[in-house]
Amino acid sequence: MQGISGIGHVAIKVRDVERTLRFYRDSLGFLEMMRLFHDDGSLFLIYLRITDTQYLEIFPEAETERTSGPKANGIHHICLTVDRLEPVLDQIRLTGETVFIWQDGELRPTHGNAINTGLDRNRQAWIEDPDGNRIEFMEMAPNSLQAEAIGRLKAQNT
């Protein structure tokens, strides 16, 4: 739709805020920008910076321990774009986080090669946050379906 310029934030509900902050802030390096509070002083949300224009909102007090599985209705995963997968995965592993590979319709932990090529021709690797939210790291390939579609759009607009 004309006028929409991007995704501003993704919001997730979590069971344990401190555990979630250790993951997103300490392991992934997302900077905490602010906290908002209810009138009674209880935490409403924490705002974490992904980029200058993209954020992650953390809402406390989820009722369940983990998010629904990959076949459930709802948000399937968050995708973070990266310049190169290997250094990102090296950093993730140094923090002690588990890296996954998408295989046979589910994420499987791996200590070996975690990078595969998706149907869109992009290189990808996966992790999960402490609440089971799936996170894809995507390295966009010059010949990816997305790059081809962007090229077609640009050609139509010239």
N, CA, C and O of each residue as an XYZ file, in Angstrom:
632
protein
N       0.839     -1.177      0.000
C       0.000      0.000      0.000
C       0.884      1.240      0.000
O       1.871      1.312      0.732
N       0.535      2.172     -0.793
C       1.300      3.404     -0.870
C       1.276      4.112      0.471
O       0.226      4.211      1.105
N       2.422      4.604      0.906
C       2.525      5.308      2.174
C       3.137      4.483      3.285
O       3.637      5.049      4.257
N       3.114      3.157      3.175
C       3.754      2.312      4.183
C       5.224      2.207      3.815
O       5.563      1.881      2.678
N       6.102      2.485      4.782
C       7.526      2.524      4.473
C       8.340      1.413      5.118
O       9.539      1.311      4.858
N       7.731      0.583      5.947
C       8.497     -0.505      6.551
C       7.809     -1.059      7.774
O       6.717     -0.624      8.139
N       8.448     -2.017      8.402
C       7.968     -2.575      9.664
C       8.667     -1.813     10.783
O       9.896     -1.783     10.844
N       7.896     -1.207     11.653
C       8.463     -0.427     12.749
C       8.929     -1.287     13.902
O      10.013     -1.080     14.447
N       8.099     -2.262     14.276
C       8.494     -3.161     15.350
C       7.708     -4.460     15.271
O       6.661     -4.552     14.629
N       8.250     -5.445     15.941
C       7.574     -6.712     16.185
C       7.422     -6.803     17.691
O       8.359     -6.489     18.423
N       6.271     -7.222     18.163
C       6.020     -7.321     19.594
C       5.821     -8.781     19.981
O       5.083     -9.518     19.327
N       6.491     -9.183     21.050
C       6.330    -10.550     21.551
C       5.968    -10.510     23.027
O       6.391     -9.621     23.766
N       5.189    -11.475     23.430
C       4.816    -11.650     24.830
C       5.720    -12.738     25.393
O       5.881    -13.784     24.765
N       6.312    -12.513     26.563
C       7.274    -13.460     27.111
C       6.945    -13.831     28.551
O       6.271    -13.089     29.266
N       7.425    -14.964     28.944
C       7.181    -15.470     30.298
C       8.125    -14.824     31.314
O       7.683    -14.407     32.384
N       9.414    -14.738     30.995
C      10.441    -14.274     31.919
C      11.221    -13.144     31.248
O      12.038    -13.398     30.362
N      10.979    -11.916     31.656
C      11.581    -10.749     31.017
C      13.097    -10.774     31.125
O      13.782    -10.499     30.141
N      13.633    -11.092     32.283
C      15.094    -11.083     32.448
C      15.757    -12.134     31.569
O      16.806    -11.872     30.982
N      15.172    -13.301     31.472
C      15.691    -14.360     30.595
C      15.660    -13.893     29.138
O      16.603    -14.131     28.383
N      14.580    -13.232     28.756
C      14.442    -12.721     27.394
C      15.455    -11.619     27.116
O      16.038    -11.576     26.033
N      15.672    -10.730     28.077
C      16.668     -9.668     27.896
C      18.079    -10.241     27.769
O      18.877     -9.746     26.973
N      18.390    -11.269     28.538
C      19.707    -11.901     28.405
C      19.906    -12.388     26.972
O      21.009    -12.296     26.433
N      18.858    -12.897     26.362
C      18.953    -13.395     24.996
C      19.067    -12.250     23.997
O      20.059    -12.169     23.272
N      18.079    -11.364     23.941
C      18.045    -10.333     22.904
C      19.081     -9.230     23.142
O      19.723     -8.775     22.195
N      19.245     -8.808     24.367
C      20.188     -7.726     24.663
C      21.617     -8.258     24.740
O      22.521     -7.730     24.092
N      21.811     -9.300     25.533
C      23.171     -9.770     25.805
C      23.712    -10.688     24.707
O      24.881    -10.571     24.340
N      22.895    -11.592     24.177
C      23.380    -12.512     23.138
C      23.316    -11.896     21.743
O      24.269    -12.014     20.972
N      22.190    -11.232     21.407
C      22.054    -10.663     20.069
C      22.525     -9.210     19.980
O      22.718     -8.693     18.880
N      22.710     -8.553     21.113
C      23.233     -7.196     21.106
C      22.222     -6.105     20.830
O      22.610     -4.995     20.464
N      20.932     -6.383     20.994
C      19.915     -5.350     20.794
C      19.960     -4.384     21.981
O      19.903     -4.807     23.136
N      20.061     -3.112     21.694
C      20.164     -2.084     22.722
C      18.781     -1.784     23.315
O      17.809     -1.603     22.583
N      18.709     -1.736     24.636
C      17.455     -1.341     25.277
C      17.287      0.161     25.132
O      18.152      0.934     25.543
N      16.163      0.570     24.542
C      15.909      1.982     24.282
C      15.067      2.630     25.383
O      15.327      3.767     25.778
N      14.062      1.907     25.875
C      13.193      2.486     26.899
C      12.309      1.403     27.503
O      12.163      0.303     26.971
N      11.736      1.763     28.622
C      10.716      0.937     29.274
C       9.489      1.814     29.504
O       9.601      2.993     29.841
N       8.323      1.215     29.316
C       7.071      1.900     29.614
C       6.398      1.162     30.762
O       6.489     -0.061     30.868
N       5.718      1.922     31.623
C       5.108      1.352     32.814
C       3.627      1.722     32.891
O       3.207      2.779     32.421
N       2.850      0.825     33.495
C       1.448      1.105     33.789
C       1.382      2.152     34.904
O       2.388      2.450     35.548
N       0.203      2.696     35.120
C       0.014      3.689     36.183
C       0.396      3.144     37.554
O       0.832      3.907     38.416
N       0.241      1.835     37.774
C       0.587      1.245     39.065
C       2.081      0.957     39.214
O       2.512      0.424     40.237
N       2.870      1.307     38.198
C       4.318      1.110     38.255
C       4.800     -0.208     37.693
O       6.006     -0.425     37.576
N       3.882     -1.094     37.344
C       4.298     -2.379     36.783
C       4.728     -2.211     35.323
O       4.272     -1.306     34.624
N       5.603     -3.091     34.890
C       6.163     -3.008     33.545
C       5.095     -3.251     32.487
O       4.351     -4.229     32.555
N       5.026     -2.359     31.513
C       4.141     -2.516     30.365
C       4.901     -3.152     29.213
O       4.454     -4.156     28.658
N       6.068     -2.571     28.835
C       6.875     -3.136     27.763
C       8.301     -2.603     27.817
O       8.577     -1.580     28.442
N       9.188     -3.310     27.157
C      10.574     -2.891     26.957
C      10.798     -2.796     25.457
O      10.412     -3.688     24.702
N      11.420     -1.716     25.035
C      11.646     -1.425     23.621
C      13.122     -1.654     23.316
O      13.985     -0.985     23.885
N      13.418     -2.602     22.414
C      14.794     -2.919     22.045
C      15.048     -2.503     20.597
O      14.186     -2.674     19.736
N      16.231     -1.961     20.337
C      16.610     -1.492     19.002
C      17.212     -2.629     18.196
O      18.155     -3.280     18.645
N      16.670     -2.872     17.000
C      17.287     -3.768     16.024
C      18.114     -2.901     15.069
O      19.305     -3.148     14.874
N      17.477     -1.884     14.474
C      18.137     -0.849     13.672
C      17.531      0.480     14.104
O      16.683      0.521     14.996
N      17.964      1.553     13.478
C      17.417      2.866     13.839
C      15.926      2.990     13.574
O      15.267      3.854     14.153
N      15.385      2.146     12.713
C      13.962      2.244     12.376
C      13.181      0.968     12.663
O      11.989      0.904     12.365
N      13.817     -0.043     13.229
C      13.152     -1.313     13.500
C      13.435     -1.748     14.934
O      14.573     -1.715     15.403
N      12.365     -2.155     15.615
C      12.475     -2.431     17.041
C      11.755     -3.729     17.401
O      10.944     -4.251     16.636
N      12.078     -4.226     18.586
C      11.407     -5.377     19.158
C      10.803     -4.927     20.476
O      11.500     -4.391     21.338
N       9.501     -5.146     20.629
C       8.827     -4.844     21.888
C       8.684     -6.135     22.679
O       8.264     -7.164     22.150
N       9.040     -6.062     23.947
C       8.943     -7.204     24.853
C       7.837     -6.902     25.863
O       7.934     -5.946     26.632
N       6.800     -7.713     25.855
C       5.708     -7.580     26.813
C       5.803     -8.706     27.842
O       5.960     -9.865     27.459
N       5.714     -8.398     29.121
C       5.831     -9.427     30.162
C       4.539    -10.212     30.374
O       3.497     -9.914     29.790
N       4.647    -11.213     31.219
C       3.519    -11.971     31.771
C       2.782    -12.849     30.771
O       1.553    -12.919     30.790
N       3.528    -13.519     29.895
C       2.892    -14.509     29.024
C       2.321    -15.624     29.898
O       2.876    -15.944     30.949
N       1.236    -16.200     29.465
C       0.569    -17.237     30.254
C       1.176    -18.619     30.066
O       0.984    -19.493     30.912
N       1.903    -18.834     28.980
C       2.486    -20.151     28.724
C       4.008    -20.045     28.678
O       4.563    -18.957     28.522
N       4.665    -21.181     28.814
C       6.133    -21.216     28.809
C       6.726    -21.014     27.428
O       7.778    -20.390     27.291
N       6.059    -21.539     26.393
C       6.610    -21.459     25.031
C       5.537    -21.050     24.037
O       4.345    -21.275     24.248
N       5.990    -20.444     22.953
C       5.095    -20.093     21.864
C       4.603    -21.368     21.178
O       5.099    -22.462     21.448
N       3.644    -21.215     20.307
C       3.110    -22.375     19.598
C       4.111    -22.879     18.558
O       5.037    -22.164     18.176
N       3.918    -24.090     18.118
C       4.815    -24.730     17.162
C       4.709    -24.143     15.768
O       3.850    -23.302     15.506
N       5.589    -24.588     14.866
C       5.649    -24.003     13.521
C       4.425    -24.259     12.656
O       4.280    -23.624     11.611
N       3.545    -25.162     13.053
C       2.349    -25.424     12.247
C       1.107    -24.716     12.789
O       0.030    -24.811     12.200
N       1.259    -24.004     13.915
C       0.122    -23.320     14.532
C      -0.188    -22.023     13.801
O       0.670    -21.453     13.127
N      -1.417    -21.571     13.941
C      -1.833    -20.292     13.396
C      -1.116    -19.180     14.160
O      -0.954    -19.268     15.377
N      -0.692    -18.146     13.459
C      -0.028    -17.022     14.104
C       1.301    -16.727     13.432
O       1.597    -17.255     12.360
N       2.090    -15.890     14.062
C       3.388    -15.534     13.493
C       4.297    -16.750     13.534
O       4.474    -17.376     14.579
N       4.864    -17.073     12.398
C       5.719    -18.252     12.264
C       7.135    -17.985     12.758
O       7.706    -18.801     13.482
N       7.706    -16.838     12.368
C       9.063    -16.503     12.805
C       9.359    -15.034     12.539
O       8.624    -14.347     11.831
N      10.448    -14.579     13.123
C      11.011    -13.259     12.860
C      12.224    -13.489     11.983
O      13.013    -14.394     12.254
N      12.393    -12.696     10.942
C      13.561    -12.812     10.076
C      14.427    -11.570     10.230
O      13.960    -10.445     10.055
N      15.698    -11.794     10.561
C      16.672    -10.711     10.654
C      17.647    -10.851      9.494
O      18.251    -11.908      9.312
N      17.799     -9.800      8.717
C      18.733     -9.863      7.597
C      20.146     -9.586      8.101
O      20.354     -8.782      9.010
N      21.101    -10.264      7.494
C      22.512    -10.123      7.868
C      23.341     -9.978      6.598
O      22.938    -10.424      5.524
N      24.503     -9.349      6.736
C      25.403     -9.231      5.595
C      26.045    -10.581      5.278
O      26.118    -10.986      4.118
N      26.512    -11.277      6.325
C      27.152    -12.592      6.168
C      26.740    -13.460      7.340
O      26.797    -13.022      8.489
N      26.327    -14.681      7.063
C      25.862    -15.580      8.109
C      26.969    -16.077      9.033
O      26.778    -16.139     10.248
N      28.109    -16.426      8.479
C      29.147    -17.077      9.286
C      29.573    -16.274     10.511
O      29.604    -16.832     11.607
N      29.905    -14.977     10.376
C      30.301    -14.250     11.585
C      29.171    -14.099     12.595
O      29.417    -14.084     13.801
N      27.936    -13.988     12.114
C      26.796    -13.888     13.033
C      26.647    -15.193     13.812
O      26.460    -15.173     15.029
N      26.729    -16.319     13.121
C      26.609    -17.603     13.804
C      27.766    -17.832     14.770
O      27.571    -18.388     15.851
N      28.959    -17.410     14.390
C      30.104    -17.525     15.310
C      29.836    -16.747     16.589
O      30.102    -17.243     17.684
N      29.310    -15.530     16.461
C      28.995    -14.722     17.640
C      27.911    -15.376     18.487
O      28.009    -15.406     19.713
N      26.881    -15.899     17.835
C      25.783    -16.551     18.549
C      26.315    -17.745     19.353
O      25.980    -17.914     20.525
N      27.132    -18.552     18.718
C      27.672    -19.728     19.405
C      28.563    -19.329     20.576
O      28.579    -20.015     21.598
N      29.305    -18.229     20.443
C      30.159    -17.767     21.543
C      29.350    -17.382     22.777
O      29.851    -17.477     23.898
N      28.104    -16.948     22.585
C      27.255    -16.584     23.724
C      26.610    -17.811     24.359
O      25.931    -17.697     25.380
N      26.818    -18.990     23.758
C      26.250    -20.217     24.310
C      24.872    -20.563     23.792
O      24.270    -21.535     24.247
N      24.361    -19.794     22.854
C      23.038    -20.074     22.303
C      23.097    -21.243     21.326
O      24.129    -21.494     20.704
N      22.003    -21.940     21.201
C      21.892    -23.072     20.290
C      21.516    -22.579     18.900
O      20.636    -21.732     18.747
N      22.180    -23.109     17.907
C      21.870    -22.811     16.512
C      21.101    -23.998     15.951
O      21.384    -25.148     16.288
N      20.126    -23.714     15.092
C      19.259    -24.749     14.533
C      19.377    -24.780     13.019
O      19.841    -23.822     12.399
N      18.959    -25.876     12.440
C      18.813    -25.980     10.992
C      17.376    -26.414     10.713
O      16.823    -27.252     11.425
N      16.779    -25.837      9.673
C      15.405    -26.204      9.292
C      15.485    -27.491      8.492
O      16.139    -27.548      7.451
N      14.808    -28.530      8.989
C      14.905    -29.837      8.348
C      13.606    -30.603      8.574
O      13.129    -30.715      9.703
N      13.044    -31.125      7.500
C      11.826    -31.930      7.583
C      10.700    -31.223      8.321
O       9.981    -31.845      9.103
N      10.543    -29.926      8.076
C       9.428    -29.173      8.641
C       9.583    -28.734     10.078
O       8.617    -28.280     10.691
N      10.780    -28.859     10.632
C      10.987    -28.392     12.001
C      12.432    -27.953     12.199
O      13.315    -28.257     11.397
N      12.643    -27.233     13.286
C      13.996    -26.807     13.624
C      14.669    -27.896     14.440
O      14.092    -28.448     15.377
N      15.908    -28.192     14.056
C      16.688    -29.202     14.773
C      18.002    -28.569     15.225
O      18.695    -27.939     14.427
N      18.346    -28.736     16.509
C      19.617    -28.191     16.985
C      20.782    -28.827     16.239
O      20.741    -30.008     15.893
N      21.822    -28.033     15.994
C      22.996    -28.571     15.324
C      24.259    -27.906     15.862
O      24.269    -26.716     16.177
N      25.307    -28.689     15.958
C      26.625    -28.150     16.298
C      27.477    -28.067     15.040
O      28.567    -27.494     15.055
N      26.974    -28.642     13.953
C      27.677    -28.624     12.675
C      27.208    -27.466     11.819
O      26.859    -26.399     12.324
N      27.206    -27.692     10.525
C      26.777    -26.663      9.584
C      25.297    -26.357      9.787
O      24.449    -27.243      9.683
N      24.999    -25.103     10.076
C      23.614    -24.689     10.311
C      23.053    -23.906      9.143
O      21.896    -23.486      9.185
N      23.836    -23.701      8.111
C      23.416    -22.852      6.994
C      22.837    -23.713      5.882
O      23.441    -24.699      5.460
N      21.674    -23.327      5.425
C      21.125    -23.970      4.235
C      20.569    -22.882      3.318
O      20.517    -21.707      3.679
N      20.162    -23.299      2.141
C      19.594    -22.361      1.169
C      18.102    -22.625      1.077
O      17.669    -23.750      0.831
N      17.320    -21.565      1.280
C      15.874    -21.694      1.222
C      15.375    -21.763     -0.205
O      16.133    -21.574     -1.156
N      14.095    -22.035     -0.338
C      13.481    -22.078     -1.667
C      13.584    -20.742     -2.387
O      13.515    -20.686     -3.615
N      13.748    -19.664     -1.620
C      13.897    -18.333     -2.222
C      15.338    -18.050     -2.667
O      15.632    -16.960     -3.157
N      16.234    -19.026     -2.499
C      17.650    -18.972     -2.882
C      18.517    -18.168     -1.923
O      19.684    -17.911     -2.220
N      17.976    -17.770     -0.791
C      18.762    -17.064      0.220
C      19.369    -18.054      1.191
O      18.783    -19.097      1.482
N      20.548    -17.719      1.689
C      21.176    -18.524      2.732
C      20.501    -18.184      4.050
O      20.156    -17.029      4.301
N      20.312    -19.198      4.894
C      19.601    -18.977      6.141
C      20.134    -19.876      7.244
O      20.698    -20.942      6.993
N      19.939    -19.417      8.464
C      20.211    -20.199      9.666
C      19.203    -19.745     10.712
O      18.589    -18.687     10.571
N      19.033    -20.541     11.756
C      17.942    -20.309     12.698
C      18.403    -20.414     14.143
O      19.353    -21.127     14.465
N      17.697    -19.679     15.011
C      17.824    -19.822     16.454
C      16.417    -19.713     17.035
O      15.467    -19.391     16.321
N      16.289    -19.980     18.320
C      15.042    -19.755     19.050
C      15.350    -18.894     20.259
O      16.418    -19.014     20.859
N      14.411    -18.022     20.618
C      14.589    -17.273     21.854
C      14.128    -18.149     23.023
O      13.626    -19.249     22.796
N      14.285    -17.691     24.254
C      13.936    -18.546     25.407
C      12.470    -18.975     25.465
O      12.142    -19.958     26.130
N      11.579    -18.246     24.773
C      10.164    -18.599     24.767
C       9.776    -19.421     23.541
O       8.595    -19.686     23.315
N      10.768    -19.822     22.753
C      10.508    -20.660     21.587
C      10.162    -19.897     20.323
O       9.811    -20.515     19.317
N      10.250    -18.566     20.340
C      10.019    -17.796     19.120
C      11.153    -18.083     18.143
O      12.330    -17.964     18.482
N      10.780    -18.459     16.939
C      11.770    -18.818     15.920
C      12.317    -17.562     15.257
O      11.568    -16.645     14.922
N      13.643    -17.535     15.070
C      14.309    -16.392     14.461
C      15.173    -16.902     13.319
O      16.045    -17.751     13.503
N      14.910    -16.368     12.146
C      15.708    -16.705     10.971
C      16.729    -15.599     10.739
O      16.394    -14.416     10.794
N      17.973    -15.985     10.481
C      18.979    -15.060      9.967
C      19.054    -15.317      8.477
O      19.278    -16.450      8.050
N      18.869    -14.272      7.679
C      18.843    -14.439      6.232
C      19.901    -13.566      5.576
O      19.960    -12.356      5.794
N      20.729    -14.207      4.773
C      21.704    -13.507      3.940
C      21.131    -13.484      2.528
O      21.079    -14.511      1.851
N      20.702    -12.303      2.092
C      20.030    -12.213      0.799
C      21.025    -12.413     -0.337
O      22.055    -11.743     -0.414
N      20.693    -13.344     -1.205
C      21.544    -13.647     -2.358
C      21.192    -12.735     -3.522
O      20.028    -12.375     -3.696
N      22.188    -12.355     -4.323
C      21.908    -11.490     -5.476
C      20.926    -12.114     -6.460
O      20.231    -11.394     -7.177
N      20.860    -13.448     -6.505
C      19.940    -14.125     -7.423
C      18.686    -14.636     -6.714
O      17.975    -15.488     -7.247
N      18.413    -14.118     -5.515
C      17.244    -14.586     -4.759
C      15.950    -14.159     -5.443
O      15.936    -13.232     -6.254
N      14.890    -14.834     -5.110
C      13.587    -14.468     -5.656
C      13.191    -13.058     -5.233
O      12.556    -12.335     -6.001
N      13.564    -12.662     -4.009
C      13.267    -11.305     -3.557
C      14.021    -10.280     -4.404
O      13.443     -9.283     -4.836
N      15.325    -10.529     -4.642
C      16.134     -9.602     -5.447
C      15.576     -9.501     -6.863
O      15.525     -8.413     -7.436
N      15.160    -10.628     -7.426
C      14.562    -10.600     -8.762
C      13.267     -9.796     -8.779
O      13.020     -9.028     -9.709
N      12.437     -9.975     -7.744
C      11.171     -9.235     -7.672
C      11.425     -7.737     -7.516
O      10.734     -6.926     -8.132
N      12.406     -7.365     -6.701
C      12.761     -5.950     -6.535
C      13.240     -5.378     -7.867
O      12.893     -4.254     -8.231
N      14.038     -6.158     -8.586
C      14.512     -5.716     -9.908
C      13.362     -5.470    -10.868
O      13.360     -4.485    -11.605
N      12.377     -6.375    -10.858
C      11.206     -6.187    -11.731
C      10.432     -4.934    -11.358
O      10.010     -4.186    -12.240
N      10.237     -4.691    -10.059
C       9.520     -3.494     -9.615
C      10.241     -2.225    -10.036
O       9.619     -1.275    -10.512
N      11.553     -2.217     -9.857
C      12.335     -1.034    -10.241
C      12.243     -0.795    -11.748
O      12.134      0.349    -12.188
N      12.287     -1.866    -12.538
C      12.192     -1.731    -13.996
C      10.822     -1.174    -14.415
O      10.738     -0.393    -15.363
N       9.759     -1.570    -13.716
C       8.421     -1.069    -14.037
C       8.270      0.405    -13.699
O       7.519      1.129    -14.353
N       8.988      0.843    -12.673
C       8.852      2.230    -12.196
C       9.795      3.204    -12.881
O       9.830      4.382    -12.523
N      10.566      2.733    -13.867
C      11.468      3.655    -14.572
C      10.942      4.003    -15.937
O      11.575      4.767    -16.667
